[in-house]
Amino acid sequence: MTEPFARLRAGAFRLRGGLWTLLFAAILLWARPTGRSVLSGLPFVAAGQALRFWAVGCIGRYRGERVGAEVLTTWGPYAFVRNPLYAGNGLIGLGWGIMAGPWPVLIFAAAFFLLYTVLIVPHEEAFLTAKFGAEYNRYRERTGAFFPRRWPDRIAGPFDQGVLWTSERYSLLTTAAGSLLIAARGIFG
């Protein structure tokens, strides 16, 4: 990989929260929600946030401008997919897109693909490969990035519910506020 592209990926990782906000703003700009679309999208939003809660409780270190991992987490939702936090974001964004209407769904899908599959995830995977080597490569071979490849052998593992409030409260508030803004756009449009 070329150095400028590696810097682009590192920058996208560092700015992922702001990029997520810009993606939401684009969805909100194009939003034309109806009562039916809001009700149809909310289950995806709720499922995405629930997946994020499960994932956060399974990892010890969370959030930061640099990739980091103390251990290779392969239990909980990480037994199904390598990137459950981003899969949760995907469900939340898909839910927001459904709430907002057909154009926002297309905008979200294209931006999500570019942001996560081309930039952020490859940046993280380079770190994990360097740190965990063959162990990470075996995990990667058996576990899909965003979609499960098979039913895992083991799901159980440590879960720290105490980290949920400290690490995930802003995500929860953002998810709730975003959902309310899209719904309000349908009411006050």
C-alpha positions in Angstrom: 0.0 0.0 0.0 1.3 3.5 -0.8 2.2 5.9 1.9 -0.4 8.5 1.0 -3.2 5.9 1.0 -2.0 4.6 4.4 -2.2 8.2 5.7 -5.7 8.6 4.2 -6.8 5.4 6.0 -5.3 6.5 9.3 -6.9 9.9 8.9 -10.3 8.3 8.2 -9.9 6.2 11.3 -9.0 9.2 13.4 -11.9 11.2 12.0 -14.5 8.4 11.9 -16.8 10.1 14.4 -16.9 13.3 12.4 -17.3 11.4 9.1 -20.2 9.6 10.7 -21.7 13.0 11.6 -21.3 14.2 8.0 -23.0 11.0 6.7 -25.9 11.6 9.1 -26.2 15.2 7.9 -26.4 14.0 4.3 -29.1 11.6 5.2 -31.0 14.3 7.1 -30.6 16.8 4.2 -32.2 14.3 1.8 -34.8 13.0 4.3 -38.4 12.8 3.3 -39.7 10.5 6.1 -43.3 9.2 6.5 -44.9 7.5 9.4 -44.4 4.2 7.8 -40.8 4.8 6.9 -40.0 5.9 10.4 -41.6 2.8 11.9 -39.9 0.6 9.3 -36.4 2.0 10.1 -36.6 2.0 13.9 -36.1 -1.8 14.3 -32.8 -1.5 12.4 -31.7 1.4 14.5 -32.5 -0.5 17.7 -30.8 -3.7 16.5 -27.7 -1.7 15.6 -27.5 0.0 18.9 -28.0 -3.3 20.7 -25.2 -4.9 18.7 -22.9 -2.0 19.6 -23.7 -2.5 23.3 -22.9 -6.2 23.1 -19.7 -5.5 21.3 -18.5 -2.7 23.6 -19.1 -4.9 26.7 -16.8 -7.6 25.2 -13.8 -5.3 24.6 -11.6 -3.8 27.3 -10.2 -0.9 25.4 -12.5 1.3 23.5 -12.4 4.5 21.5 -9.4 6.5 20.6 -7.7 8.2 17.7 -5.3 5.3 17.1 -6.0 1.7 16.6 -5.3 -0.4 19.7 -6.1 -3.7 21.2 -4.7 -5.4 24.3 -6.1 -8.8 23.3 -7.7 -10.3 20.2 -11.4 -10.4 21.1 -13.1 -13.4 19.4 -16.1 -13.9 21.6 -19.5 -12.4 21.8 -20.5 -10.6 18.6 -16.8 -10.9 17.5 -17.4 -14.6 17.2 -19.8 -13.8 14.4 -18.2 -10.8 12.6 -14.8 -9.1 13.0 -16.3 -5.6 13.1 -19.5 -5.7 15.2 -19.2 -2.0 16.2 -19.2 -1.0 12.5 -21.9 -3.6 11.7 -24.0 -1.9 14.4 -23.2 1.4 12.8 -24.3 -0.1 9.5 -27.7 -1.2 10.9 -28.2 2.2 12.6 -27.4 4.0 9.3 -29.5 1.7 7.3 -32.4 2.3 9.8 -31.9 6.0 9.4 -31.8 5.7 5.6 -35.1 3.7 5.7 -36.6 6.2 8.0 -35.5 9.1 5.7 -36.5 7.6 2.3 -35.0 5.8 -0.8 -32.3 8.4 -1.7 -30.8 8.5 1.8 -30.6 4.6 1.8 -28.5 4.8 -1.4 -26.4 7.6 -0.1 -25.8 5.8 3.1 -24.9 2.5 1.4 -22.4 4.0 -0.9 -20.7 6.1 1.8 -20.7 3.2 4.3 -19.0 1.0 1.8 -16.3 3.6 1.0 -15.7 4.7 4.6 -15.6 1.3 6.3 -14.6 -1.3 3.7 -12.1 0.8 1.8 -10.6 3.0 4.5 -11.3 2.3 8.2 -11.4 -1.5 8.4 -8.3 -2.1 6.3 -6.4 0.3 8.5 -7.5 -1.6 11.6 -6.7 -4.9 10.0 -3.2 -3.9 9.2 -2.6 -3.1 12.9 -4.2 -6.4 14.1 -2.2 -8.4 11.6 1.0 -6.8 12.8 0.2 -7.2 16.5 -1.4 -10.7 16.5 0.0 -12.2 13.3 -1.1 -15.8 12.6 -3.7 -15.7 15.4 -5.5 -12.8 13.7 -5.1 -14.4 10.2 -6.8 -17.6 11.4 -9.6 -15.5 13.0 -10.0 -13.5 9.8 -10.2 -16.7 7.7 -13.1 -18.1 9.7 -15.0 -14.8 10.5 -16.5 -12.4 8.1 -15.9 -8.7 8.3 -19.6 -7.6 8.5 -21.6 -10.7 7.8 -21.2 -14.1 9.5 -19.6 -16.9 7.5 -20.7 -19.7 9.9 -22.0 -20.4 13.3 -19.1 -19.9 15.8 -17.8 -22.7 18.0 -17.7 -20.4 21.0 -19.6 -17.2 21.8 -19.2 -16.9 25.6 -16.5 -14.7 27.0 -15.9 -11.8 29.4 -18.5 -9.0 29.3 -18.1 -5.8 31.3 -21.4 -3.9 31.5 -19.7 -1.1 33.5 -17.9 0.0 30.3 -21.3 0.6 28.5 -22.1 3.9 30.2 -18.6 5.3 30.0 -17.9 4.2 26.4 -21.3 4.0 24.7 -23.5 6.7 26.2 -22.5 9.2 23.5 -23.3 6.7 20.8 -26.7 6.0 22.4 -27.5 9.7 22.7 -26.4 10.3 19.1 -28.5 7.4 17.8 -31.6 8.6 19.7 -31.1 12.3 18.7 -30.5 11.3 15.1 -33.6 9.2 15.0 -35.7 12.0 16.6 -34.4 14.5 14.1 -35.3 12.3 11.1 -38.8 11.7 12.6 -39.2 15.4 13.3 -38.3 16.2 9.7 -41.4 14.1 8.7 -43.6 15.9 11.2 -42.4 19.5 10.7 -40.8 18.9 7.2 
